[in-house]
Every structure is written in C-alpha cells, then in structure tokens.
C-alpha cells in the first residue's frame, strides 16, 4: 500500500549487516584472482564513418564470459574520457554510438544473462530477481554486480582511455548499477542514475505490485516462510547499503508517479549517498520514465562539465 506521506519523508527499513564489507571484500578478492582476458572483435556492420564499434568479451566471477559493446570515435588524438551505459532489467545493452560520436570511449555493458552474455548463466526475465534469492552466496545478482564493476577494469586497461575521466550512467536497473559502480569503484569520476531500482527493496515490494518487484511477491506466495531469508539476503545487495561509499559527483532523477521503482525508495537511496556533490531531480507527473526525454540534456551537460570530451 502506498504511503500517504510525501515520498521524501518515508525512509526505508533496510539494515546493513555487520559483515557487509567483509562479504563484498571476499567477493572482490575472488573476482580479482580471475584474469580479465578481454578481447575486442571489430563489428564493421555496426560501425559508421565516424565511429568504430567492437564486440568485447571478458571473464568475470565464476569464470563467466561476459560481453558488451565498445564504441570509439575514429578521430582521436589524445586520451578519451569514457562513459559506461548500464542496462535496465529487461532491456538489452546499449550500443552507444552517439556518445562515441561526441568524443567518448563508450561501453554498453551486458552483465550475465543479457544478450551475448547468456550462454553460461541465463535465469531469464522474469527470473533474475528471485534466482537463488534466499542465499546471499549464490544469489544471481552477486555475479551480475561484479560483471558491471569489471567493465571499469576493462576501461583501465585501454590505452586510449583517460583513467581519470570515467563516467557511469543508466536508468532503472541501469540506475542501480550506476550507484553500485560509483560506490565500489573509486576510479569513477562522475555518475548519473535514473529511477534507481534495487533500492529499499523490502519496502518496495510493499509499495508496488508492478514488475519486476512483483517477482518477489509472487515468490512469497509460493514460499510464504521465505520472507526473513529474503530480507537477510537483500541486506547485502540493496543499493542503500552501498550508497555511503559514493564520493564522486552524482545526479539522480526520479518520477514522483513511478509505480515500478517507488519514489520513496529513490529519496531514501539519494539521502544515503555519501558524495558532497549530489543533486536530485524529482519530476512531478512522471512515472518510471523519470522525465528521461528532457533529463537527457541535463545528463549530457553534467558529463561534459566533468569529463570534458
């Protein structure tokens, strides 16, 4: 049931486990022991006169081979700033030729289960949100998060990329991955998160009956005793528990009529962000689109000012 109070006053009930940092330190150590083994394959049919497109593959947690699109401007004389585009829950990876045409090294991430990354792990949509949800150690999002973070490792290995000018962006699940990457990768210089998903999850499933959160409610109908285990798992995965680690400049946009990612949780995760330079754009009358059509200009200016292509 939706609250009658203003979304900014709602808060969230998520609790950070005492061993939160130890858990993720162990996951990152496990991932770091796996060489990236990145490969680039030219994609001439997707390239243009001004932009080169490559299909990228790299190794991630549990030795899962992950893919993505990498786009570069053909004319480049100095180190390039970079932008990473993270995908939504159902959507497939962005082919970010537009950003490359503006002078960025642009990466469209495709974590496990996405197109070209689904040969070894493919829980499906619906399916990802609840796959092994009662076990923090095998939950589907563990590897998914690491896949998103290792895009930064790929960019740091690229000779054409300026390591001091890497930005991340996305909306919905892409907004969540943006928050998570900004939290866990201090190399990131700027971040723009739209309609962030995976924040205040245990509250969200009470606030909305929309997909994808409805997957958890459906799971609980068949497994009514699983509530405490799900809440325990989500203590390790909720964006709110990562947000205090964010130190880079960041902007967040939400729709005040969003029935997919409730604005109550958007305000809660924004409040938890640790960066001294942060700004929230809350758009009345907008749902899960979060006024993305008009807000895109805000995001573009934000990255131009901080990454200077």
N, C-alpha and C positions, 0 to 999 in steps of 0.2 A: 504494500500500500504506500502511495506517495505521501511524503510528509507535507503538512500544511505550512510549515515554516519556510523561510527563504532558504534556498539551497546552500547559500554561504554559511548558514548557521547550523547546518545539520551535523557536520563532523563525520567521523567514521569509527567503527568499533574494532578495526584491525589491531592486533597486538604483535609486536616484533618479538620473535623467540630469542631467548638468551644466547643461543648458539647460532644466530643468524649469520654473523660474519664468518664464523668458523666453518659453517656449512658451505658458504659460497667460496671461501678461500680454498677449501678442499676441491670443489668442483673446478675452479680455475686452475689449480695446480695439476689436476688430472688432464685438463684440456691443453695446458702448456706443454705437457710431455708429448703431445701429438704434433709432429711437424705439419705445417700448413700445406705443403706440397701443391701450391697454387699453379694452375695452368690457365693460359689465355688462348682462345681459339678465335681467329677473326671471323666475323659474321658479315661478309660483304653485301649480302642481300638486304641487311638491315641498316647498313651504313649509307651515308649520303656524301655529297660533295664536300661538306664542311665538318662531318662528324664520323669518326671511326667507332664501330661497335664490336665488342668482343664478348664471347660467352666465357665466363670464368667458372672454374671448379676449384674447390679447396676442401681439405679434410677438417672435420670438427669432432666434437665429443663422441666417444664410442666409435671413432673412425668412420663416421657417416660422411659420405661425399656430398657436398653442398654446392649449389650453383648460384649464378647471378649474372646480371648484365652490367658490363662496364663500357662506358662511353667517354670518348676523348675528342676534344677539338683537333682537327687536323693541323691547324696553325697554332703552334705553341713554341715559344722561345725560352720561357723561364718556368720555374716551378709553378704548378697549378694548385689553386685551392680545390677542395673536394667536397662533394655533397653525397650523403648516403640517403637513399629513399627506402623506407621500410614499408612493407605491405600490410593491408588490412587483413581481417580474419579470413574472408572468403576470396578476396581479390588476389590476383597473381602479381608477380613482381613487376615494378615499373621499368619501362625501357626509357631511361631518362635522357633522351637525345636533346630535348630542349635545354636542359641545364648545361650539357656539354657545349651546345652552340653559344651559350652565354659565357663560356670560358672556364667551366668547372670540369674536373675529373669526376664523373658522376657514376654512382654504383646503385643498381636496382637489386636489393637483397632478396633472396629466396630461401629462407630457412627450411629445414626438413619438412617434407610433406607438400611443399609448393612445387610448381611446375619445374621439371628437370632436377628437383631435389627429393623426389618421392620414390626412388627405386628401393631404398632400404627401409625407410620409415614413412608410413602413409596412413595415419589414423583417420583421415578424412574430415570433411566439413558437412554436417556436424560430426563431432568425434574428438577433435583435438583437445577441446576444453576439459573433457572428462576422462581422457585416456590415462589410466593409472593414477587417478586423482587422489586416491587415499594413501599414497606412498610418496613422500617427498623425494625419495631417492630414485624412483623410476618414473615420476610424473613426466608427461610428454613435454611440458614447457621447459624442463631443465635443459635438454639439448637444444631446443628451439631458441632459448635465450642465448646460449653460448654461440650458436650459429650466427646470430645477429652481432654479437660482440666481436667475433673473429673477422668480420668484414673490416674492422679497423686495423687488424693485423695485416690484412692484405694491402690496404692502402699505405700503411707504413713501410711496406717492402717495395712500393712502386717508386722508381727513380724520378718520375715526372710529377709526383705529388709533394706539396709542401706540408710536412708533418705538423706544422703549427697552425694550419688553416683547414681543419676538417670539421664539417658541419653535418648534423643528422636531422632528419625530418620524417614525418609520416602522420597519418590520421587513423583514429580508431585503434586497431591492434598496432598499426604503424606508429601511432602516438605513444602507446605503451612502450614499444621497443625503443623509441626515441628517448623516453625518460630513463629506461633501463640502461641504454648505452651511455647516455650522459652521466649517469651515476657511476657506472663501473669502468668507464674508460676515460681517465683524466686527460688523455690526449685531445679529446673533443673540445673545439673552440666555441661552438655555438649550436643551439638546438631549438627546433620548433615543433611542438607536439600539439596535434589537433584531436579533439574529442577523445581523450585518453581512455582506453579500455584497460582492463586488468588492474583497476584501482578501486579499493574499497569493495572487493568482490563479494564478501559475505553480506555487506549492506546492499549491494546492487541487486542481488538475487531476490531481495525483499522489496526493492523499489520498482522493479520492472519485470514484466513477463515476456519481454521481447527476446528474440535470439540475438547473440549466441548465449547470453546468460541463462536463458531458459533451459539450456542443456543440463545445467546443474540441478535446476528444479525438477526436470524430468528424471534425472539420475536418482534424486532423493525420493521420488515417488516409488521407484523400484527397490531402493536401498534406504529405507527410512532411518536406519540406525547409523548411517554413514556421516551424518552432519558434523559431529565432533572431529572425525578424521579429516574431512574436507577442510574445515576451519583450520586445523593444525597445519595441513599442507599449505594452505594459502597464506599462512603467516610467513612462509619462506619465499613466496612468489609475488606477493602484492606490491605493486609499484609504490604505494605509500611508504613501505618499509625500506625502499631503496632511495627515496627522493631526497633525504637529507644529505646524501653523498654528492648531489649535483652542485658543482661550483661554477660551471660555465654560464655565460649569458643564455637565457632561455625565454621563449614566449610560448604561451599555451592559449588555444582558443576552444571554447565550448559553446554549445547551443543550449539555451535555457529551456527548450522544449524537447530535449533529447530523451527518447524513450529506449534507446539502445545502451548508451553509456550515460547514466543519470548525471545531471549537473551537480547533484550533491557530492558525488564522488570526484567530479572534476575539481570542485572547490577544495575538497579535502586533500587531494594529491598536490594541488598547487600550493596550498598552505604549508605542506610538508617539505617543499623544495628548499634546499639549503642555499642556493645561489643568492648573492646580494643583488644581482641584476636579473630580475624576472618581471614579467608583465603578463597579466591575464586579460584576454579579450572574451567577454561574455556577451553573446549575441541573443537578444530577446527575439522570440518568434521563430527561431531556427531550431531544427531537430538535430539529427546525427550528422547532417552536413556541416554544422557549426559555422555556417556562412563561408564555407571554403571558397566559393567563387570569388567573393570580394576580398576575403582574407589572404588569398594567394599573393596579392600585391604587397601586403604587409610582410609576409614571409620573404618574398624576393628582396625587398628593401632591407630587411633585417640581415639577411646573409650578405648582401652587397656591402653593407656598412661594416660587418665584422670579418668577412673573409676576403673582400676586395679583389674580385676577379679581374 
